[in-house]
């Protein structure tokens, strides 16, 4: 057994609508027993949606855990059994009123592997059309278009602290440089 941990016991502390929290007892490769605090998450999607002028669509919304308004790429959680590609199209349409074209799958990221199993599926696309937002009844956000070069500077200046959004901005810049989007 190399670089593996074997679960001996899982104690569920909380099971909510989105998250499940548990403390597991695990055996390390050296035989020691330790506790692991875990948050199970259904996963999510996020998209870098670009206009023909290379403006990226962003949303501003209040994020309660940070108690502040956060500028980020359109994103959302996966419903049970939902295909990530269908989810990202749904989230783009709901949050921005836009339809995408020429989608590129950019893989997945692990936002915080030390305590959660959340996986975010990342995409990039061009905007095909825009319309009305279709927000959930408890969702309040504003859409903003920012030139991708300005967004890059905002990342460098610490004005976009959201990790998935930073990754998407940098990935899209590389795609544009290589003429792949």
FENRADA-V630502 format. One line per field, one symbol per residue. burial: b if it has 16 or more other C-alpha atoms within 10 Angstrom, else e. Layout:
burial->???
This chain:
burial->eeeebeeeebeeeeeeeeebbbebbbbbeeeeeeeeebbebbbbbbbbbbbeebbbbbbbbeeeeeeeebbbbbbbbbeeeeebbebbbbbbbbbbbbbbeebbeeeebeeeeeebbbbbbbbbbbbeeeeebeeeeeeebebeebebeebbeebeeeebeeebbbebbebbbeeeeeeeb
